[in-house]
Amino acid sequence: MNRSRWLSKVDWTLLGLAMTLAFFGLSVLFSATYEGPRDHWTLTELVGSIPPIVKKQLIFFGLSLGVMLIATIVDYRHVETYAFLLYGFGVVLLVLVHLIGETRSGATRWIDLGPIAFQPSESMKMLVVFALARYFSKREASDDRGFYLRDLLVPFAIVGLPAVLVATQPDLGTALLITFIGMSVLFCVGIRWKSLAILAVAGVLALPVGWNFVLKDYQKDRVRTFLEPERDPKRTGYHIIQSKIAVGSGRVAGKGFLQGTQGTLRFLPEHHTDFIFSVLAEERGWIGCMTALGLYLGLLLRGLTIGQRAKDRFGAFLAVGLTSILFWHVVVNVNMVTGALPVVGVPLPFLSYGGTFLTTTFLIVGLLCNVSMRRFMF
């Protein structure tokens, strides 16, 4: 295929939405970490005072674009061929985290690679999607009503094994995300309503067991804080109280670029990672939040459209699963910082600082673009 024909098949809508979100995120990250003059500034002063975190994110951004380009060009059907192998490799890495992983703040989630520390649980979200898409691409339900529970033992194991390994690091937020993502793919392939009802009942019945035997004390405190943040405003409730103050103070139009105080004065912890949406709400207000959420909605709808138009079952399930990763990150993060969900430490795609997560996000975009392009090729 010549260059002009190849370019004509690129999903420019998908890429445009992703790049807009990425640059939007860089501007919010800049404002959240900028330490220069905020009342009177010039463009020259801004360029000369780029925060170190933003410089690192720009490097990650450039690397992520390269990863996205490779993911776009290489035929995604190679992923189908090696899906189970990649999944197995990911599980091995999760086991290694328990054996030789680096511990930070009481959690063992990273493998130290010298200049960088790699977090295998981030990539595991995608690897679960690869494995589920591969499994269901070769299997269909016996009738139009969907799969029975007995047909889903292997998919449940594919989702459950890494979820348990991640939960015991401990990283309950990522473990729940892996579970939600896996259930999204299962819902897409079709489960009988009776089976869904049984799963729902089983989930409710498992809540007391999880509370008493699975959750650690600090995780229970997060749930209690979610229900009543004011019970411990200086410790467990501090994050969410400060986040709500930041979100509410932005009102309709926000305080303006570089005019936020909650993040700048360090009242808001993790303001450049998990709580970046609070900074956005404070400085850009309701208008800025709706702009970001509108871009996310467009990206998610585009991902689902790509899955619907895919020419093979693997491509369809792959696109839906990858889109669900972005969906659950946005849903959990936005609800977390506004107090609608407990604080679980889930970053926001394209906006939160983090090299591994940014690279993973652009890898998802590249694979979605790959599926979109190749519907014209076979």
C-alpha positions as CSV (number, residue, x, y, z in Angstrom):
1,M,0.0,0.0,0.0
2,N,1.5,3.4,-1.0
3,R,1.8,6.2,1.5
4,S,-1.2,8.3,0.3
5,R,-3.5,5.3,0.4
6,W,-2.2,4.3,3.9
7,L,-2.7,7.8,5.2
8,S,-6.3,7.8,3.8
9,K,-7.1,4.8,6.0
10,V,-5.8,6.3,9.2
11,D,-8.6,7.1,11.8
12,W,-7.9,10.8,12.1
13,T,-10.9,11.3,14.3
14,L,-9.5,8.9,16.9
15,L,-6.0,10.4,16.7
16,G,-7.4,13.9,16.8
17,L,-9.3,13.3,20.0
18,A,-6.4,11.5,21.6
19,M,-3.9,14.3,20.7
20,T,-6.3,17.0,21.9
21,L,-6.7,15.3,25.2
22,A,-2.9,14.8,25.5
23,F,-2.1,18.5,24.9
24,F,-5.0,19.5,27.1
25,G,-3.5,17.3,29.8
26,L,-0.1,18.8,29.4
27,S,-1.5,22.3,30.0
28,V,-3.3,21.1,33.2
29,L,-0.1,19.4,34.4
30,F,1.9,22.5,33.7
31,S,-0.5,24.6,35.7
32,A,-0.6,22.0,38.6
33,T,3.2,21.9,38.9
34,Y,4.3,25.5,37.8
35,E,6.3,27.3,40.5
36,G,6.9,30.7,38.7
37,P,5.0,33.9,38.9
38,R,1.2,33.4,38.6
39,D,-0.2,36.9,38.7
40,H,1.9,38.5,36.0
41,W,3.7,36.3,33.5
42,T,4.8,36.3,29.9
43,L,5.0,33.4,27.4
44,T,8.8,33.6,27.6
45,E,8.7,33.2,31.3
46,L,6.4,30.2,31.0
47,V,8.7,28.5,28.5
48,G,11.7,29.2,30.6
49,S,10.1,27.9,33.7
50,I,8.7,24.5,32.5
51,P,8.5,22.3,35.6
52,P,10.7,19.2,35.7
53,I,7.6,16.9,35.9
54,V,6.3,18.4,32.7
55,K,9.7,18.0,31.0
56,K,9.6,14.3,32.0
57,Q,6.1,14.0,30.7
58,L,7.1,15.5,27.4
59,I,9.8,12.8,27.1
60,F,7.2,10.1,27.9
61,F,4.9,11.8,25.4
62,G,7.5,11.5,22.6
63,L,8.2,7.9,23.5
64,S,4.5,7.2,23.6
65,L,4.0,8.5,20.1
66,G,6.6,6.1,18.8
67,V,4.9,3.2,20.6
68,M,1.5,4.3,19.1
69,L,3.0,4.4,15.6
70,I,4.4,0.9,16.0
71,A,1.1,-0.3,17.3
72,T,-0.7,1.3,14.4
73,I,1.5,-0.2,11.7
74,V,2.1,-3.8,12.9
75,D,-0.9,-6.0,12.0
76,Y,-3.0,-6.5,15.2
77,R,-3.6,-10.1,14.2
78,H,0.0,-10.8,15.5
79,V,-1.4,-9.9,18.9
80,E,-4.0,-12.7,18.4
81,T,-1.3,-15.2,17.6
82,Y,0.7,-14.4,20.8
83,A,-2.1,-13.3,23.1
84,F,-1.8,-16.2,25.5
85,L,2.0,-16.1,25.5
86,L,1.9,-12.4,26.4
87,Y,-0.7,-13.0,29.1
88,G,1.4,-15.8,30.6
89,F,4.5,-13.5,30.6
90,G,2.4,-10.8,32.3
91,V,1.4,-13.3,35.1
92,V,5.0,-14.3,35.5
93,L,5.9,-10.6,36.0
94,L,3.2,-10.3,38.7
95,V,4.6,-13.3,40.5
96,L,8.1,-11.7,40.3
97,V,6.7,-8.5,41.9
98,H,5.9,-10.6,45.0
99,L,9.4,-12.1,45.0
100,I,11.8,-9.3,44.1
101,G,9.5,-6.3,43.7
102,E,10.3,-2.8,45.1
103,T,8.2,-1.6,48.0
104,R,7.0,1.9,48.3
105,S,4.6,3.3,50.9
106,G,3.8,-0.2,52.1
107,A,2.9,-1.6,48.7
108,T,5.1,-3.9,46.5
109,R,4.1,-3.0,42.9
110,W,7.2,-2.3,41.0
111,I,10.2,-4.1,39.5
112,D,13.3,-2.0,39.6
113,L,15.1,-1.8,36.2
114,G,17.8,0.6,37.2
115,P,16.9,4.0,35.7
116,I,13.2,3.2,35.7
117,A,10.8,1.2,37.8
118,F,8.2,-0.9,35.9
119,Q,4.7,-1.6,37.2
120,P,3.5,-4.8,35.6
121,S,-0.1,-4.4,36.8
122,E,-0.6,-1.5,34.3
123,S,0.2,-3.7,31.3
124,M,-1.9,-6.5,32.8
125,K,-5.1,-4.7,32.0
126,M,-4.3,-4.9,28.3
127,L,-3.0,-8.5,28.5
128,V,-6.3,-9.6,30.0
129,V,-8.1,-8.0,27.1
130,F,-5.7,-9.8,24.6
131,A,-6.3,-13.2,26.2
132,L,-10.1,-12.8,26.4
133,A,-10.4,-11.5,22.8
134,R,-8.3,-14.5,21.6
135,Y,-10.4,-16.9,23.7
136,F,-13.8,-15.7,22.4
137,S,-12.6,-15.2,18.9
138,K,-12.7,-19.0,18.5
139,R,-15.8,-19.6,20.5
140,E,-19.5,-18.7,20.1
141,A,-22.4,-19.1,22.4
142,S,-24.7,-22.2,21.7
143,D,-27.6,-19.8,21.0
144,D,-28.6,-16.2,20.8
145,R,-29.2,-15.9,24.5
146,G,-25.5,-16.0,25.3
147,F,-23.1,-18.1,27.4
148,Y,-23.9,-20.1,30.4
149,L,-21.8,-19.7,33.5
150,R,-20.3,-23.1,33.0
151,D,-18.9,-21.9,29.7
152,L,-17.0,-19.1,31.3
153,L,-14.8,-20.9,33.7
154,V,-11.7,-20.3,31.6
155,P,-12.5,-16.6,31.1
156,F,-13.1,-16.2,34.8
157,A,-9.7,-17.7,35.5
158,I,-8.1,-15.4,32.9
159,V,-9.5,-12.4,34.8
160,G,-9.3,-13.7,38.3
161,L,-5.7,-14.9,38.5
162,P,-4.1,-11.5,37.8
163,A,-6.7,-9.7,39.8
164,V,-5.8,-11.7,42.9
165,L,-2.1,-11.3,42.3
166,V,-2.5,-7.5,42.0
167,A,-4.9,-7.3,45.0
168,T,-2.3,-8.9,47.2
169,Q,0.4,-6.4,46.3
170,P,-1.8,-4.7,47.7
171,D,-3.3,-2.7,44.9
172,L,-7.1,-3.0,45.2
173,G,-7.9,-0.2,42.7
174,T,-6.0,-1.9,39.8
175,A,-7.4,-5.3,40.8
176,L,-11.0,-3.9,40.6
177,L,-10.2,-2.3,37.2
178,I,-8.9,-5.6,35.8
179,T,-12.2,-7.2,37.0
180,F,-14.4,-4.4,35.6
181,I,-12.5,-4.6,32.2
182,G,-12.9,-8.4,32.1
183,M,-16.6,-8.2,32.9
184,S,-17.0,-5.6,30.1
185,V,-15.6,-8.0,27.6
186,L,-17.8,-10.8,28.9
187,F,-20.8,-8.6,28.7
188,C,-19.9,-7.8,25.1
189,V,-19.6,-11.4,24.0
190,G,-23.0,-12.2,25.6
191,I,-24.0,-13.7,28.9
192,R,-27.4,-15.1,29.7
193,W,-29.5,-12.7,31.9
194,K,-30.0,-15.5,34.4
195,S,-26.2,-16.0,34.6
196,L,-25.7,-12.2,35.1
197,A,-28.3,-12.3,37.9
198,I,-26.4,-15.2,39.6
199,L,-23.2,-13.2,39.3
200,A,-24.8,-10.1,40.8
201,V,-26.2,-12.1,43.8
202,A,-22.9,-13.8,44.3
203,G,-21.1,-10.4,44.3
204,V,-23.5,-9.1,47.0
205,L,-23.1,-12.2,49.1
206,A,-19.3,-11.9,48.9
207,L,-19.2,-8.3,50.2
208,P,-19.2,-9.4,53.9
209,V,-16.5,-11.9,53.2
210,G,-14.4,-9.3,51.4
211,W,-14.9,-6.8,54.2
212,N,-13.9,-9.2,57.0
213,F,-11.2,-11.3,55.4
214,V,-9.8,-9.5,52.3
215,L,-9.7,-5.7,52.9
216,K,-6.8,-4.4,55.0
217,D,-7.4,-1.8,57.7
218,Y,-6.4,1.2,55.6
219,Q,-8.7,0.0,52.8
220,K,-11.6,-0.2,55.2
221,D,-10.7,3.3,56.4
222,R,-11.1,4.5,52.8
223,V,-14.6,3.1,52.6
224,R,-15.5,4.6,55.9
225,T,-14.1,7.9,54.7
226,F,-16.1,7.7,51.5
227,L,-19.2,7.3,53.5
228,E,-18.3,10.1,56.0
229,P,-15.2,12.2,55.0
230,E,-15.6,14.5,58.0
231,R,-15.0,11.6,60.5
232,D,-11.2,12.2,60.2
233,P,-10.6,15.4,58.2
234,K,-6.9,15.7,59.0
235,R,-6.0,12.1,58.0
236,T,-8.1,9.6,56.1
237,G,-10.6,12.2,55.0
238,Y,-8.1,14.9,54.0
239,H,-7.7,13.9,50.3
240,I,-11.3,13.9,49.4
241,I,-12.2,17.0,51.5
242,Q,-9.5,19.1,49.7
243,S,-10.5,17.6,46.4
244,K,-14.1,18.7,46.9
245,I,-13.0,22.2,47.9
246,A,-10.9,22.4,44.7
247,V,-13.7,21.1,42.5
248,G,-16.4,23.3,44.0
249,S,-14.3,26.5,44.0
250,G,-13.9,26.4,40.2
251,R,-17.7,27.0,39.7
252,V,-18.7,27.6,36.1
253,A,-15.7,29.2,34.4
254,G,-12.9,28.4,36.9
255,K,-10.3,30.7,38.5
256,G,-8.2,30.8,35.4
257,F,-5.0,29.4,34.1
258,L,-2.3,29.3,36.8
259,Q,-4.8,30.7,39.3
260,G,-5.6,27.6,41.3
261,T,-4.6,27.5,44.9
262,Q,-5.4,24.0,46.2
263,G,-2.7,22.3,44.2
264,T,-0.2,25.2,44.2
265,L,-0.2,25.6,48.0
266,R,0.0,21.8,48.4
267,F,-3.4,21.5,50.1
268,L,-4.4,18.9,47.5
269,P,-2.1,15.8,47.7
270,E,-1.3,13.9,44.5
271,H,-2.5,16.9,42.5
272,H,-0.4,16.0,39.4
273,T,-1.4,12.3,39.3
274,D,-4.6,10.9,40.8
275,F,-6.3,14.2,41.6
276,I,-5.4,16.1,38.4
277,F,-9.1,16.4,37.6
278,S,-9.5,18.5,40.7
279,V,-6.9,20.9,39.4
280,L,-8.8,21.1,36.1
281,A,-12.1,21.8,37.9
282,E,-10.6,24.5,40.0
283,E,-8.9,26.4,37.2
284,R,-11.2,25.7,34.2
285,G,-14.4,25.2,36.1
286,W,-17.5,23.4,34.9
287,I,-16.8,24.4,31.3
288,G,-13.3,22.9,31.4
289,C,-14.6,19.7,33.0
290,M,-17.4,19.3,30.4
291,T,-14.9,19.9,27.7
292,A,-12.6,17.2,28.9
293,L,-15.5,14.8,29.5
294,G,-16.9,15.6,26.0
295,L,-13.5,14.6,24.5
296,Y,-13.4,11.4,26.5
297,L,-17.0,10.6,25.4
298,G,-16.0,11.1,21.8
299,L,-13.0,8.9,22.2
300,L,-15.0,6.1,23.8
301,L,-17.7,6.2,21.2
302,R,-15.1,6.1,18.5
303,G,-13.5,3.1,20.1
304,L,-16.9,1.3,20.3
305,T,-17.6,2.2,16.6
306,I,-14.3,0.7,15.6
307,G,-15.2,-2.5,17.4
308,Q,-18.6,-2.6,15.7
309,R,-17.0,-2.1,12.3
310,A,-14.2,-4.6,12.7
311,K,-14.0,-7.4,10.1
312,D,-13.1,-10.2,12.5
313,R,-14.2,-11.3,16.0
314,F,-10.8,-10.8,17.5
315,G,-10.6,-7.2,16.3
316,A,-14.1,-6.5,17.6
317,F,-13.5,-7.9,21.1
318,L,-10.0,-6.3,21.2
319,A,-11.4,-2.8,20.4
320,V,-14.3,-3.1,22.9
321,G,-11.9,-4.4,25.6
322,L,-9.3,-1.6,25.0
323,T,-12.1,1.0,25.0
324,S,-13.3,-0.4,28.3
325,I,-9.9,0.3,29.9
326,L,-10.2,4.0,29.1
327,F,-13.9,4.0,30.1
328,W,-13.3,2.6,33.6
329,H,-10.3,4.8,34.3
330,V,-12.3,7.9,33.5
331,V,-15.4,6.7,35.4
332,V,-13.5,5.7,38.5
333,N,-11.1,8.7,38.6
334,V,-13.8,11.4,38.1
335,N,-16.1,9.8,40.7
336,M,-13.2,9.3,43.1
337,V,-12.1,13.0,43.1
338,T,-15.7,14.2,43.4
339,G,-16.5,11.9,46.3
340,A,-18.9,9.6,44.6
341,L,-16.4,6.6,45.0
342,P,-13.8,5.8,47.6
343,V,-10.2,6.9,46.9
344,V,-8.4,4.0,45.2
345,G,-5.6,5.6,43.3
346,V,-6.6,5.4,39.7
347,P,-5.0,7.9,37.2
348,L,-6.9,9.8,34.5
349,P,-6.0,8.9,30.9
350,F,-3.9,11.6,29.1
351,L,-4.1,14.0,32.0
352,S,-2.3,12.3,35.0
353,Y,1.4,12.3,35.2
354,G,3.1,8.9,34.7
355,G,5.3,7.4,32.0
356,T,4.1,3.9,32.1
357,F,0.4,4.9,32.1
358,L,0.8,7.4,29.3
359,T,2.6,4.9,27.1
360,T,0.0,2.3,27.8
361,T,-2.8,4.8,26.9
362,F,-1.2,5.6,23.6
363,L,-0.6,2.0,22.9
364,I,-4.3,1.5,23.3
365,V,-5.0,4.3,20.8
366,G,-2.5,2.8,18.4
367,L,-4.2,-0.7,18.5
368,L,-7.6,0.9,18.1
369,C,-6.3,2.8,15.0
370,N,-4.8,-0.5,13.8
371,V,-8.2,-2.3,14.0
372,S,-9.9,0.6,12.3
373,M,-7.4,0.7,9.4
374,R,-7.4,-3.0,8.7
375,R,-11.1,-3.3,8.1
376,F,-10.3,-2.0,4.6
377,M,-7.5,-4.6,4.1
378,F,-9.1,-8.0,4.5
